[in-house]
């Protein structure tokens, strides 16, 4: 590092400008197409970066960091659904009906057979729709509990 300029200081954060003759981390981010305006945290020489990136950009970042010999750890990767809704319209409808009719109550107020009959779908179809919807909801719930970040540390 050849120069450090402090711009803003707050209780939780400091905004600085760093100049260096060997900007390997910055070069790695630029070469990979990672947006430079994102925020990141540096503590004890370890940079923590949380970003939403296309898979290709993340792969390029990993390759570039490897090429420069920069050690890094990817803490979590989460794919975002293609649409705004987690469930299809049909999954939402069947799940909402199952909840409303007491399928998830303890004890249950309706059975899978009764629910399927009331919705005028086959039992196997009703079961499959609920299973897929439950899987998506549970996986999304578990993913939300883990912080999303890419941690990059250099020595």
Backbone as a ProteinNet text record, in pm:
[ID]
protein_1_A
[PRIMARY]
XXXXXXXXXXXXXXXXXXXXXXXXXXXXXXXXXXXXXXXXXXXXXXXXXXXXXXXXXXXXXXXXXXXXXXXXXXXXXXXXXXXXXXXXXXXXXXXXXXXXXXXXXXXXXXXXXXXXXXXXXXXXXXXXXXXXXXXXXXXXXXXXXXXXXXXXXXX
[TERTIARY]
84.7	0	90.1	60.1	141.5	73	-61.5	-133.3	-268.7	-313.6	-445.1	-507.6	-626.4	-699	-831.6	-860	-985.8	-1082.7	-1202.4	-1303.5	-1411.2	-1477.2	-1586.1	-1559.6	-1590.7	-1581.4	-1714.2	-1762.3	-1883.5	-1851.5	-1945.1	-1922.5	-1895.2	-1962.5	-1952.8	-1865.1	-1835.4	-1766.3	-1679.6	-1580.5	-1492.5	-1481.9	-1496.5	-1479.7	-1339.7	-1262.9	-1123.7	-1091.2	-982.5	-925.4	-786.5	-759.3	-630.7	-557.7	-429.9	-345.6	-237.2	-210	-110.4	-36.6	84	159.7	128.7	63.9	30.1	-118.8	-207.7	-351.6	-412.5	-358.9	-403.5	-551.8	-601.4	-741.3	-831.5	-800.3	-878.3	-873.5	-756.5	-741.7	-823.2	-822.8	-901.3	-1049.1	-1099.2	-1240.1	-1272.4	-1187.7	-1210.6	-1205.4	-1104.7	-1088.5	-1204.1	-1269.3	-1379.2	-1514	-1517.8	-1644	-1729	-1669.8	-1743	-1760	-1882.6	-1904.6	-1820	-1756	-1667.1	-1740.2	-1866.3	-1937.2	-1994.9	-1982.8	-2039.8	-1961.3	-2027.5	-1958.8	-1890.1	-1784.8	-1714	-1651.8	-1604.8	-1548.8	-1408	-1315.9	-1179.9	-1148.4	-1118	-1081.9	-961.1	-853.5	-731.4	-680.3	-682.2	-630.5	-720.4	-841.9	-935.9	-1054.7	-1083.8	-1192.7	-1315.8	-1429.9	-1556.9	-1641.3	-1688.9	-1762.2	-1892.8	-2004.5	-2134	-2181.8	-2211.2	-2245.8	-2347.6	-2425.6	-2514.1	-2450	-2404.9	-2330.4	-2384.1	-2376.8	-2407.5	-2303.8	-2343	-2253.1	-2122.6	-2131.5	-2012.3	-1914.3	-1965.8	-1879.4	-1813.9	-1890.4	-1833.7	-1722.9	-1744.1	-1641	-1516.2	-1536.4	-1422.5	-1346.1	-1419.3	-1353.5	-1267.7	-1321.4	-1244.5	-1118.1	-1130.6	-1013.2	-909.3	-955.1	-862.7	-791.5	-866.4	-803.2	-700.7	-734.5	-639.9	-513.8	-532	-417.5	-324.7	-380.8	-299.3	-248.9	-290.7	-246.9	-313.4	-431.7	-504.7	-593.9	-575.7	-657.9	-796.4	-898.7	-1035.9	-1123.1	-1237.1	-1335.7	-1472.2	-1546.9	-1685.1	-1770.8	-1836.2	-1915.5	-2051.3	-2109	-2242.3	-2272.2	-2339.4	-2390.5	-2538.6	-2620	-2764.3	-2814.9	-2882.1	-2941.4	-3075.8	-3099.9	-3227.3	-3326.6	-3452.7	-3553.5	-3562.2	-3599	-3609.8	-3717.9	-3824.3	-3931.6	-3935.2	-4020.8	-4033.6	-4097.1	-4180.7	-4251.7	-4173	-4169.4	-4100.1	-4175.2	-4309.2	-4393.2	-4469	-4506.5	-4592.9	-4732.5	-4815.8	-4952.5	-5026.8	-5008.8	-5078.8	-5029.1	-4898.5	-4843.9	-4897.5	-4901.4	-4955	-5100.6	-5179.6	-5321.6	-5342.6	-5274.5	-5290.9	-5240	-5126.5	-5071.9	-5165.4	-5215.6	-5309.5	-5434.8	-5487.2	-5606.3	-5576.9	-5459.7	-5421.7	-5413.4	-5356.5	-5345.7	-5484.7	-5564.1	-5698.1	-5787.5	-5774	-5859.8	-5805.1	-5690.3	-5638	-5550.4	-5496.2	-5409.7	-5283.6	-5235.8	-5113.8	-5141.3	-5267.5	-5300.9	-5266.7	-5250.8	-5229.5	-5337.8	-5426.8	-5440.7	-5497.6	-5474.9	-5522.8	-5674.6	-5723.7	-5868.5	-5912.7	-5817.4	-5848.2	-5733.5	-5763.3	-5661.2	-5620.4	-5515.1	-5470.7	-5579.8	-5645.4	-5751.7	-5866.6	-5909.3	-6018.9	-5979	-5857	-5808.9	-5809.2	-5757	-5753.6	-5895.1	-5988.1	-6127.4	-6188.7	-6165.5	-6221.2	-6163.9	-6039.5	-5975.2	-5994.5	-6057.5	-6085.5	-5957.1	-5858.2	-5734.1	-5707.5	-5627.1	-5591.8	-5508	-5520.7	-5445.3	-5295.5	-5247.6	-5103.8	-5059.4	-5144	-5112	-5107.3	-5206.2	-5211.2	-5086.8	-5050.9	-4934.6	-4807.2	-4792.6	-4672.3	-4662.7	-4774.3	-4773.3	-4734.1	-4794.5	-4760.4	-4614.4	-4567	-4428.7	-4330.5	-4353.9	-4264.2	-4270.6	-4391.2	-4407.2	-4338.8	-4360.7	-4297.8	-4145.8	-4093.7	-3948.8	-3892.1	-3958.1	-3910.4	-3914	-4025.3	-4040.1	-3936.3	-3917.5	-3820.8	-3678	-3641.9	-3505.8	-3481.3	-3580	-3566.5	-3551.8	-3629.5	-3620.8	-3481.4	-3426.2	-3293.5	-3187.1	-3200	-3103.1	-3104.9	-3223.1	-3233.9	-3165.8	-3143.2	-3083	-2931.7	-2870.8	-2726.4	-2689	-2598.3	-2563.8	-2501.6	-2537.7	-2486.8	-2363	-2247.7	-2127.2	-2018.9	-1931	-1809.4	-1697.7	-1614.8	-1507.1	-1376.6	-1304.2	-1176.3	-1071.2	-968.2	-860.5	-728.9	-644.6	-514	-405	-292	-179.5	-70.9
-115.7	0	123.1	215.4	336.2	457.7	454.7	569	523.8	587.3	559.9	694	720.6	843.9	807.6	864.2	840.1	950.7	911.4	1008.6	1028.7	922.6	930.6	830.1	869.8	774.3	773.2	654.7	635.1	531.5	508.5	412.1	272.4	233.8	97.3	84.9	197.6	186.2	308.8	286.9	394.2	383.2	496.4	496.2	547.5	464.6	499.2	479	542	517.9	461.3	348.8	282.2	283.4	319.2	310.6	207.5	125.9	21.2	2.5	-49.1	-78.6	-219.3	-302.3	-439.4	-462.1	-412.2	-420.8	-554.3	-665.8	-796	-821.9	-787.3	-813.1	-726.8	-598.6	-509.2	-555.4	-592.9	-642.4	-769.1	-857.1	-980.9	-950.1	-856.8	-819	-757.1	-666	-600.2	-700.5	-786.4	-883.4	-981.6	-1007	-1103.3	-1040.2	-907.9	-841.2	-816.5	-823.2	-797.4	-646.3	-597.2	-453	-394.2	-281.7	-221.3	-134.8	-99.3	-11.9	-85	-217.9	-291.9	-265.6	-283.3	-263.6	-393.1	-378.9	-493.6	-450.9	-547.5	-521.9	-580.2	-504.8	-553.8	-546.2	-661.9	-669.7	-761.2	-711	-789.6	-852.6	-775.9	-824.7	-923.7	-936.9	-1031.9	-953.1	-973.6	-901.3	-989.8	-935.7	-1006	-931.8	-1006.7	-948.9	-1024.6	-953.8	-1015.2	-959	-1047.7	-1001.2	-1092.7	-1033.7	-1111.3	-1110.5	-1227.4	-1238.6	-1352.7	-1338.8	-1454.5	-1564.6	-1689.4	-1803.5	-1787	-1739.8	-1723.2	-1624.2	-1513.7	-1412.5	-1468	-1542.6	-1603.3	-1701.5	-1780.7	-1875.1	-1801.6	-1693	-1614.1	-1552.6	-1506.2	-1449.6	-1555.1	-1675.8	-1783.2	-1815.3	-1823.9	-1852.4	-1740.9	-1616.4	-1503.1	-1499.6	-1522.5	-1526.1	-1638.1	-1754.6	-1866.5	-1828.2	-1763.4	-1723.8	-1627.6	-1539.4	-1445	-1503	-1624.6	-1687.4	-1629.8	-1574.2	-1516	-1623.6	-1650.1	-1751.4	-1694	-1778.2	-1733.2	-1850.6	-1817.5	-1916.8	-1866.9	-1952.3	-1919.2	-1977.3	-1890.5	-1933.8	-1988.6	-1933.6	-1976.2	-1929.7	-2016.7	-1981.1	-2015.2	-1920.4	-1943.3	-1900.3	-1991.2	-1956.4	-1891.5	-1783.1	-1715.4	-1774.6	-1783.7	-1834.2	-1745.1	-1804	-1729.7	-1622.2	-1648.6	-1550.7	-1494.8	-1395.5	-1334.6	-1430.4	-1521.3	-1611.6	-1739.6	-1784.8	-1908.3	-2028.8	-2022.3	-2134.5	-2101.7	-2206.8	-2187	-2150.3	-2098	-2062.4	-2184.2	-2298.3	-2419.3	-2465.8	-2458.7	-2495.6	-2403.2	-2273.4	-2178.6	-2210.5	-2238.6	-2267.5	-2391.9	-2501.4	-2625.3	-2607.5	-2542.8	-2521	-2433.1	-2325.7	-2238.8	-2315	-2396	-2475.4	-2577	-2638.3	-2736.2	-2669.3	-2550.8	-2477.2	-2438.5	-2381.2	-2335.2	-2449.2	-2565.1	-2678.6	-2762.7	-2721.9	-2787.1	-2908.2	-2922	-3036.3	-3034.2	-2915.2	-2903.6	-2883.3	-2884.7	-2872.4	-3002.1	-2989.6	-3108	-3109.7	-3205.6	-3310.3	-3252.1	-3324	-3279.4	-3273.2	-3166.4	-3154.6	-3215.1	-3247.3	-3311.4	-3403.7	-3501.5	-3596.2	-3560.1	-3622.1	-3600.6	-3643.2	-3755.9	-3805.5	-3704.6	-3655	-3557.5	-3426.9	-3381.2	-3258.7	-3273.2	-3385	-3409.3	-3411.5	-3477.6	-3482.5	-3342.5	-3263.9	-3129.1	-3038.3	-3063.3	-2982.2	-3040.8	-3157.4	-3226.4	-3259.4	-3313.4	-3362.7	-3502.3	-3577.2	-3712.2	-3701.7	-3803.3	-3805.8	-3796.4	-3870.6	-3869.2	-3731.8	-3665.3	-3531	-3431.7	-3439	-3350.8	-3371.2	-3496.1	-3528.6	-3473.5	-3489.5	-3442.4	-3290.2	-3221.8	-3074.9	-3025.4	-3083.6	-3043	-3072.8	-3189.5	-3227.7	-3129	-3093	-2998.4	-2860.6	-2816.3	-2685.6	-2685.2	-2789.9	-2799.5	-2797.6	-2871.1	-2875.1	-2738.4	-2665	-2530.9	-2436.8	-2440	-2351.4	-2384.5	-2512	-2551.1	-2516.8	-2543.1	-2510.2	-2360.6	-2282.3	-2136.9	-2089.7	-2146.6	-2111.4	-2140.9	-2255.2	-2292.2	-2201.9	-2168	-2080.5	-1941.1	-1893.5	-1760.5	-1749.9	-1860.9	-1857.7	-1846.7	-1870.5	-1866.1	-1736.2	-1655	-1529.9	-1555.9	-1473.5	-1488.9	-1403.9	-1465.9	-1387.9	-1471	-1399.8	-1458.9	-1396.7	-1477.7	-1425.6	-1445	-1335.7	-1340.1	-1290	-1369.8	-1324.8	-1334.5	-1237.9	-1240.6	-1236.5	-1295.3	-1298.8	-1204.5
0	0	0	-90.6	-98.7	-37.7	-29	27.5	79.2	187.5	245.4	280.5	223.6	252.4	317.3	435.3	505.7	467.7	417.9	376.3	481.6	521.9	619.5	730.1	852.4	962.7	1037.4	1063.4	1141.9	1248.6	1338.2	1446	1392.4	1285.9	1232.2	1108.6	1039.5	911.5	884.5	799.8	754.8	603.3	532.9	387.8	357.8	286.4	258.2	111	69.9	-61.7	-39.7	-105	-87.9	-221.9	-218.1	-336.5	-308.9	-409.3	-394.2	-525.4	-516.2	-638.3	-689.4	-606.8	-644.8	-614.5	-700.6	-673.6	-719.5	-668.1	-716.9	-692.6	-574.9	-546.4	-633.2	-645.3	-730.3	-875.7	-921.9	-1058.8	-1079.7	-980.6	-989.8	-1004	-924	-931.7	-1067.2	-1113.6	-1242.3	-1357.6	-1358.3	-1467	-1474.5	-1362.6	-1357.9	-1388.4	-1397.9	-1426.3	-1303.9	-1184.3	-1061	-1047.1	-1023.2	-1009.7	-896.3	-922.5	-824.1	-722	-747.9	-656	-535.7	-531.2	-419.2	-292.2	-178.7	-52.1	-9.5	66.7	120.7	252.1	326.1	458.1	463.5	520.2	539.4	688.5	747.5	888.8	900	962	982.4	853.3	744.9	617.6	546.7	592.8	532.9	478	350.5	285.3	277.2	320.5	309.8	207.6	110	-1.6	-19.5	-21.3	-49	-181	-275.6	-409.1	-474.8	-564.3	-649.6	-787.2	-829.3	-954.2	-1038.6	-1169.6	-1253.7	-1229.6	-1249	-1226.5	-1303.4	-1425.9	-1510.1	-1447.9	-1394.7	-1332.2	-1206.8	-1127.4	-1007.1	-1043.6	-1147.6	-1193.1	-1239.6	-1314.6	-1362.4	-1245.6	-1143.6	-1025.7	-957.2	-940.7	-879.2	-956.6	-1089.1	-1173.6	-1162.9	-1163.5	-1155.7	-1021.6	-912.6	-780.2	-772.4	-828.6	-831.7	-909.7	-1024.4	-1108	-1035.6	-952.5	-877.5	-745.3	-712.4	-588.9	-465.2	-482	-369	-309.8	-180	-112.5	-86.8	-105.9	-83.1	-42.2	17.1	56.3	12.1	-54.8	-89	22.2	97.5	211.8	169.1	63.1	22.5	-118.5	-191.9	-324.2	-323.1	-361.7	-367	-503	-570.4	-697.6	-672.4	-743.7	-730	-828	-786.7	-879.3	-1002.9	-1115.1	-1240	-1232.6	-1158.6	-1148	-1006.8	-987.1	-855.4	-755.7	-803	-714.5	-694.5	-571.6	-537.9	-592.3	-588.2	-629.2	-757.5	-829.1	-945.3	-895.2	-984	-944.3	-890.4	-955.9	-911.9	-774.8	-753.7	-623.2	-514.2	-542.4	-445.1	-414.4	-517.2	-499.9	-412.7	-447.2	-371	-228.7	-211.4	-77.7	6.3	-53	18.7	59.9	-31.6	0.2	110.8	104.6	207.4	344.7	348.7	475.3	524.4	434.2	470.9	519.8	461	494.8	612	665.8	785	760.7	641	611.4	697.9	732.9	812.3	961.2	1000.9	1143.2	1216.4	1347.3	1431	1537.2	1534.3	1432.6	1303.7	1194.4	1064.3	1060.6	996.3	978.7	845.9	758.8	631.4	594.1	511.4	465.3	323.5	276.3	139.2	40.5	68.4	-19.7	-25.2	91.8	95.7	26.8	50.8	-12.7	-164.1	-213.8	-358.3	-415.4	-346	-391	-395.8	-291.7	-285.5	-393.9	-433.8	-537.7	-677.1	-682	-807.7	-884.8	-809.8	-870.2	-815.9	-887.3	-841.8	-713.5	-628.6	-503	-530.2	-628.8	-659.8	-709.2	-786.5	-836.2	-721.2	-633.5	-517.3	-430.5	-407.5	-326.6	-389.5	-519.6	-589.5	-585.4	-608.3	-605.6	-466.9	-364	-227.2	-195	-236.3	-207.8	-271.1	-397.1	-465	-399.4	-366.5	-301.5	-165	-87.3	45	32.5	-65.1	-85.4	-116.4	-205.7	-240.6	-121.1	-48.3	67.4	174.3	204	306.5	265.8	140.8	95.2	99.1	58.4	63.1	207.1	296.7	439.2	493.8	463.6	512.7	452.5	324	259.2	319.5	363	421	555.8	623.1	756.3	752.4	636.5	623.5	551.5	607.9	541	404.8	308	172.9	156.6	137	118.5	51.7	-11.2	-64.1	17.5	82.1	164.8	90.2	73	4.4	102.3	124.3	211.4	137.3	159.9	95.1	199.4	165.2	259	213.3
[MASK]
+++++++++++++++++++++++++++++++++++++++++++++++++++++++++++++++++++++++++++++++++++++++++++++++++++++++++++++++++++++++++++++++++++++++++++++++++++++++++++

